[in-house]
Amino acid sequence: MENKQPVDYIIVGQGLAGTLLSYFLLLDNQRVIVLDYPHEGRSSNIASGLVTPVTGRRIAKSWRFEELSQFAKQTYQSIEADLGIKIWHERSIVRALHNVFEENEWARRSGYPEFQTFMNDTPDLTDIEGKIQPPHAWGELLSCAQVAMPLLVETWRTRLVESGIFFEENIDYQQIKEENGRVIYGQWSAKKLVFCEGARVVVNPFLNHLPFLVTKGEVLIVRIPSLPSQRILKHKLFLVPLGNSLFWVGSTSHHEFEGMAPSTAARVWLVQELEKTLIAPYEVVGQLAGIRPTVADLRPFLGLHQEFSTLAIFNGLGTKGALLGPFFAKQMVDFLLGKSGLEPEVDIARFENDAQIGHFFRK
Ligand SMILES: Cc1cc2nc3c(=O)[nH]c(=O)nc-3n(C[C@H](O)[C@H](O)[C@H](O)COP(=O)(O)OP(=O)(O)OC[C@H]3O[C@@H](n4cnc5c(N)ncnc54)[C@H](O)[C@@H]3O)c2cc1C
């Protein structure tokens, strides 16, 4: 251990989770190193980064939306100022209502006072008329945002590289050791090693007992020159503006899948759905696939390993990393620094033994 370089924290994985965790640790003057390997299927590099107050056909309110989105906005805007890039884009979502059921759900929800502030029943459609297949009806979701996740992760990586604290490495779990209350990996010795590997956590022998239910998502990148790019469109698919007439179009969602690479079946399905959406001419210019680190109970995973207390996890951001990431990265950092505890709802201790995990899956 004498020859090892002492740091406070080793972070494994630099997607959104590792980015935000290292950001808050460095802000608190901690000595950090980040190890990341660009595995196929990483999620942050392909996500659209939407932050929405409601989700799904039943228009359910996002968990703790006001509190989490306010914290997210503050955090992304602080990072924007630090890195000199634009990450947080406030946008509305023009949403197609495909049948009477969806129209009724919309009308019912928008009647509730706590939903009224972000639901517009009479959106202005002049800029999309004649370009999109007309659905049964339309609504507009306000108070949404689009976080430029790939740009954030890439720019933060450059910052870490320039600071000499980023190392491209596919970590070998067998080489992690605990000695005298510190964790040893490679040339470093640290107080804690925090795993932020996204969906690849399923091959981590220290953590693969946790009930992840990872989901593959595939998207197309499509050029649609005549479509305006101020708002996001949700018709058969999401059409999210990327600039230069390009749109992120997606996505699929499958718990069972073969391989991490983009598939022909997904491409065919996405193009079919796009045909049902667009009247305007378009050109498919790319296809991407990623694996979402989704968790059985839809809550993040924060905490310490039960047996090896130098090992920790910050993961399980699921389908809502852009919203959940900042608040829970800060909570994780405060916990690591002994400033506060973890909320039981996100602590991995909620699945502390196999019996509880088994019970969860039987429910
Ligand atoms: C199609 C799609 C659409 C999405 N849309 C949205 C959206 O609109 N809004 C939203 O909030 N979220 C969305 N998400 C989810 C979002 O991408 C995730 O919540 C978030 O990016 C997860 O970040 P992460 O850092 O945990 O994982 P990742 O981004 O996967 O990062 C993990 C990193 O760890 C690295 N790694 C893994 N194992 C090792 C190892 N052994 N050694 C070294 N490095 C390792 C990986 O290569 C990767 O770089 C979407 C995801 C997909 C796939």
The ligand as an ORCA input file, in Angstrom:
! r2SCAN-3c Opt
* xyz 0 1
  C     -33.077      5.473    -25.625
  C     -32.924      6.141    -24.298
  C     -33.620      7.299    -24.028
  C     -33.492      7.931    -22.797
  N     -34.171      9.096    -22.594
  C     -34.063      9.718    -21.405
  C     -34.733     10.940    -21.178
  O     -35.399     11.480    -22.052
  N     -34.611     11.519    -19.952
  C     -33.854     10.964    -18.963
  O     -33.764     11.538    -17.889
  N     -33.207      9.801    -19.162
  C     -33.304      9.168    -20.339
  N     -32.651      7.985    -20.550
  C     -31.988      7.359    -19.395
  C     -30.619      7.962    -19.105
  O     -29.810      7.717    -20.224
  C     -30.042      7.319    -17.850
  O     -30.874      7.578    -16.731
  C     -28.648      7.842    -17.501
  O     -27.955      8.262    -18.628
  C     -27.845      6.775    -16.786
  O     -26.552      7.257    -16.565
  P     -25.453      6.323    -15.896
  O     -24.250      7.173    -15.685
  O     -26.010      5.629    -14.710
  O     -25.149      5.166    -16.963
  P     -24.303      5.243    -18.341
  O     -24.601      6.480    -19.071
  O     -24.525      3.953    -19.054
  O     -22.786      5.354    -17.885
  C     -22.074      4.289    -17.309
  C     -20.624      4.437    -17.703
  O     -19.842      3.457    -16.998
  C     -18.968      2.806    -17.927
  N     -18.603      1.495    -17.370
  C     -19.422      0.440    -17.133
  N     -18.707     -0.579    -16.610
  C     -17.435     -0.151    -16.508
  C     -16.238     -0.765    -16.066
  N     -16.201     -2.031    -15.612
  N     -15.087     -0.040    -16.098
  C     -15.094      1.234    -16.565
  N     -16.208      1.862    -17.020
  C     -17.352      1.167    -16.991
  C     -19.832      2.736    -19.188
  O     -19.084      2.443    -20.340
  C     -20.407      4.149    -19.200
  O     -19.520      5.071    -19.760
  C     -32.708      7.354    -21.781
  C     -31.984      6.198    -22.060
  C     -32.080      5.587    -23.302
  C     -31.295      4.344    -23.573
*
